[in-house]
């Protein structure tokens, strides 16, 4: 199986550098253009998907529809792909975050979730469960999973064997695609096949 993990396109809150988490937000014009660029790249390379998984959040589902030309009714909604829940910090600007519940970007290894929020350990477990599901799938073709920034960073951290302090080591822009080859129990990130659109459309 070749797993393509696509981050959703840009939203207004992304452009304002605000935490979204479980908030329902829609793609802005830039996000739509980013998803259209992914669609063009996939089409130019003849990439079609045998199965499409998505986070239940609208920004992810809409990105998947634009990128693939497939209706959401055909998607498999998987709550493991949802973004981390930032609790009472959702909607706040990054530079407004304070204390142990606000240091997720500067010091993720000491992050404590705010009221109503989710821990990074919980997010890691969700990503593990999703990857285990992919390993168990009887699919030899291409699979798409549409997810979110922190969630995809956690997938990369897990597969590369990194520590929480290295969570933000890699860049995962809006509508960037991470490619993972799954063969039996082995999972390999294909750095040579990554797709980056955020640097092209701003």
N, C-alpha and C positions, 0 to 999 in steps of 0.2 A: 504494500500500500504506500502511496505517496500522499502525505497529509499536508495540505496548504492551510496555514493559519493566518487569517486576514483580520487585521485590526479595522474597526469601523472608521468611516470618514469623519472629517472634522465637523464639529458642532459649534454653535455660538459659545457655549461654555468652555470648550477647548480653546477657542480663540481668545477668551477672556481669562484664561489660566485659572479656571475654577474646577473644584472637585465635582465629579458627576456621580460616580458610584452607581447606585440603583435608580437614580433619577431617570425619568423618561424624557429624553431630549431627541430632537430631530437633526438631520444633517443640514448644514448651511450650504450656500452655493459652492464654496470651496470643497466641502465634503462630497457633494454630488459630483463635481468635476474629478475629484480623486478617484471615486468609485468608477466613473466612466473610463478613466485612464486604465484602471485595473482590467476592466472589461476588454478594452482594446488590446492590452498586452496578452491577456489570456487567449483572445480570439486569434491574434497574430501568430501565437505559438501552438494553436490547435488544442488548447487545454480545455477539456470538458470534465465535469464531475459526475461520478456515479452516485454520490451521496453528499448532501449539504447539511451540516449542523450549524446551529446558530444559538447565541445567547437569546433570551426572550426579550431583551430590550430593543426598542424600536430602531435606534441608531444602527444597531448591528444587523437587524433583519433587513432594513432598507438598503444598507450597504451590500448585503448579499444578493438582493434582488437586482440591483443595478449592475453589480460586477458580473453576474452570471446570466442575467436575462431570464431567470427561473422564478416563478411565482412562489411567494412565501408558503403557500399551502403545501408545497412539496418539501419544505424544510423539516428537519428533525430538530425540535427545540430542546436544548439541553441546558438546564439551569447551572450545571457545573461551569459553563462558559461565561456566566454573568460576571460583571466587574465586581471587585471587592466592595463591600458595603462600608461607606465612610461614616455612617451614622449621622450625628448632629453636625458633622463637618461638611456634609454635602451642600454644594452651592457656594461654599466659601472660596475666596481667592487663595492661591498658594501662599502668598506673603502674609496672609492673615492667620495662618496656622501657628499655634503655640503649644509649648509643653511636649510631653511624651506622646500625646495623641496627634501632634502636628509635625513630628519629625520623620514622617514616612519617607520623605525624599532625601533628607540630609543624613539620617542615621536609622535605616530600616531595621537593623538588628535590635534596636532598643524601642521600637514602635509599640505603643500601647493603644489599642483601638478606643476611640471616643465612645460616649454613651450611644448605644444602639448599633455600634460598628462591629466589624469582623476582624479577627486577627489575621496576620499574614500566614500563620500556621494553618488556619482553616482554609485560606485560599490555596495554599500549597496542596493540601489534601484533596481539594476539589479538582485541581489540575491533574494530580496523580490519578484520580478516579477516571477522569476523561481519557487520559492517555492509555490507561489499562483497558478501557472500553474499546479504544481504537485497536489495541493489540488483539483483542478477542474478536473483532469484526472479521467476518469472512468476505473480505473485499480486496481484490488484487489491483484495483484501479486507483483513480484519483478521488480524494475526499477533501471537501472544503469545510473548515470550521471558522465561523466569524465570531470574534471575541473582542476583548478590550485591552487597554494598555498594561495595567498592572497584572492582569491575568496572564498575558502573553509573556511579559517579563518573567513571571514565575515559572512558566513552562521552560523558558530558556535557562533559567537558573537551575532548575531540576535536572534537565538533560545534560547540562554542562558540568554538573556536580559542584556548583558554586555555593558560597555561603550567603546568608541574607544581606550581609554588608555589601555584597556585589550585585544586588538586585537591579540596580540601574546602570550597570556596566555597558550594556548594549543599547543601541538606539532602536526604538520601535515607534516610528511615526504613524500618523493616521493613514490608513489604507496601505501600510507596508505589509508584505507577505513573507512569512517564515515558512520554509519548506522542510519537512521532516520525512525521511524514508523509514518505514517500519517493515522489518523482515523478521517474522517470528518474535522473539523477545528483544531483538535489537532495534534501537531507535537512533537514527543519525540525523543531525541537523545538516542540511545541505546549504552551506554558506554561499556556494557558487550559484545557487538558484534563487537567492532572495530577490524580492521585488520591492523597490522603494519609489513611492510616488510623491511623498510629502515634500521632497526637495525640488520637485518639478512644478507643483501647483501650490501657490500660497495666497 
